[in-house]
Amino acid sequence: MSDDTASPYRAFKERICAAAQGRHGIRNPVVIAAVAPEVERRVADRLASWATAKRDEADLKVQTHVVLLLDLGSLYPFTRASELLDELDRLNVESTIAVPVPVPDSDSGPFSGDDSRRYCPAHRIDGQIREEHLQR
């Protein structure tokens, strides 16, 4: 396995694209990835740039919708991701939702164990996005 394919950051972007194009067969999927809190802002900036980058003509023929929920760590304790997801569902937003979640390590919170799927039903990216994943 190459370094690029082992990167949770790359896997997160690839899973977002696959879900937005309907390749997972789930309506309005949620894709989450653990992010080291110290790089949350950099990850958010990189994802925002990636999402708004000028696409070539072929991409414009494919209809994809993605909502990136960025900088959630700065909203805590005023709101939680689950509250935002509930509101998007209530408003019948039809798109892929992508959430980089700041957690101290990938073995805590919504990323620990098999029971986590009941806590946060989503496409979960294994591993934690750290500084070295942003160097590539």
Buried (B, 14 or more C-beta within 10 A) or exposed (E): EEEEEEBBBBBBBBBBBBBBEBEBEEEBBBBBBBBBEEBBBBBBEBBEEEBEEEEEEEEEEEEBEBBBBBBBBEEEEEEEBEEBBEEBEEEEEEBBBBBBBBBEEBEEBBBBEEEBEEEBBBBBBEBBBBEEBBEE
